[in-house]
Amino acid sequence: MDIRHRNKAIVGLVIWTAALLVGIVTLMASRNFVHAPGTNFLSHPMLISLSAALVVQYGAFFWGGSQLAQAKGYSSGMVVIGILWPAQILIWGLLLFALPDKCAHRKTRSSRASGRHASIHSHP
């Protein structure tokens, strides 16, 4: 996995999760406000908070998801379906757990070192 993109993807996932939690808390808090008589939800700061959380969540998803796709060796275009909100959770899951890492190194450091070490000892 490409470390440059991996670290950015982790930041994107954390921001996405935080924005999701803020949105859920705002929705739960606004539920009591909406049912109060004589209130106008459209002019309430909770709507602004909910809208901001949604914008941040989408931005973090597209940025972090494309970073994660690139870190695993895939095109960042695979996150486009995330425009549909429920697909975001599925795409995060696919990128994190299901898709194999195309950038994985086949040779380990120890095998290269042992091969070099063996070639040094084979010559008198």
C-alpha positions in Angstrom: 0.0 0.0 0.0 1.3 3.4 -0.9 2.0 5.2 2.4 1.5 8.7 1.0 -2.1 8.0 0.0 -2.7 5.7 3.0 -2.1 8.4 5.6 -4.4 10.8 3.8 -7.1 8.1 3.5 -7.0 7.5 7.2 -7.5 11.2 7.8 -10.4 11.2 5.3 -12.0 8.3 7.0 -11.7 9.9 10.5 -13.2 13.2 9.2 -16.0 11.3 7.4 -16.9 9.3 10.6 -16.8 12.5 12.7 -19.1 14.3 10.3 -21.5 11.3 10.3 -21.7 11.4 14.1 -22.2 15.2 14.1 -25.1 14.7 11.6 -26.7 12.0 13.6 -26.5 14.0 16.9 -27.9 17.0 15.1 -30.8 15.0 13.7 -31.5 13.6 17.1 -31.4 17.0 18.7 -33.6 18.6 16.0 -36.3 16.0 16.5 -37.3 17.7 19.7 -37.2 21.1 18.1 -39.3 20.3 15.1 -42.2 19.1 17.2 -42.3 22.3 19.3 -45.2 24.6 18.4 -44.5 27.8 16.6 -41.0 26.9 15.5 -39.5 27.4 12.1 -36.9 24.7 11.4 -35.6 26.3 8.2 -34.2 29.3 10.1 -32.7 27.3 13.0 -28.9 26.9 13.4 -29.4 23.1 13.5 -30.2 23.1 9.8 -26.9 24.9 9.2 -25.1 22.4 11.4 -26.7 19.5 9.6 -26.0 21.0 6.2 -22.3 21.6 7.1 -21.9 18.1 8.4 -23.3 16.7 5.2 -21.0 18.8 3.0 -18.0 17.9 5.2 -19.0 14.2 5.0 -19.3 14.2 1.2 -16.0 16.1 0.8 -14.2 13.8 3.2 -15.6 10.7 1.5 -14.6 11.7 -2.0 -11.1 12.9 -0.9 -10.4 10.1 1.5 -11.9 7.4 -0.7 -9.9 8.4 -3.7 -6.8 8.5 -1.6 -7.5 5.0 -0.3 -8.2 3.7 -3.8 -4.9 5.2 -5.1 -3.1 3.7 -2.0 -4.3 0.2 -3.0 -3.5 0.7 -6.7 -7.0 1.4 -8.0 -8.5 4.3 -9.9 -10.0 7.1 -7.8 -13.0 7.0 -10.1 -14.5 4.0 -8.2 -15.8 6.4 -5.5 -18.1 8.2 -7.9 -21.0 5.9 -6.9 -20.6 7.5 -3.4 -22.8 10.3 -4.6 -25.6 8.1 -3.3 -25.1 8.3 0.4 -25.8 4.6 1.4 -23.2 3.5 -1.1 -20.5 5.4 0.8 -20.5 2.8 3.6 -20.3 0.0 1.1 -17.4 1.6 -0.8 -15.4 2.2 2.4 -15.9 -1.4 3.3 -14.9 -2.6 -0.2 -11.8 -0.4 -0.2 -10.7 -1.3 3.3 -11.5 -5.0 3.5 -12.5 -6.6 0.2 -10.3 -5.3 -2.6 -6.7 -6.8 -2.7 -3.8 -4.4 -2.5 -2.2 -4.1 -6.0 0.8 -2.2 -4.6 1.9 -5.1 -2.3 5.5 -5.9 -2.6 6.1 -9.4 -3.6 9.7 -9.7 -2.2 10.4 -9.1 1.4 13.5 -7.4 2.7 14.6 -10.6 4.4 14.5 -12.7 1.3 16.6 -10.1 -0.6 19.1 -9.9 2.2 19.4 -13.7 2.5 19.8 -14.0 -1.3 22.6 -11.5 -1.3 24.1 -13.0 1.8 24.1 -16.5 0.2 25.8 -15.1 -3.0 28.6 -13.6 -0.9 29.3 -16.9 0.9 29.2 -18.9 -2.3 32.4 -17.3 -3.6 35.7 -18.3 -1.9 
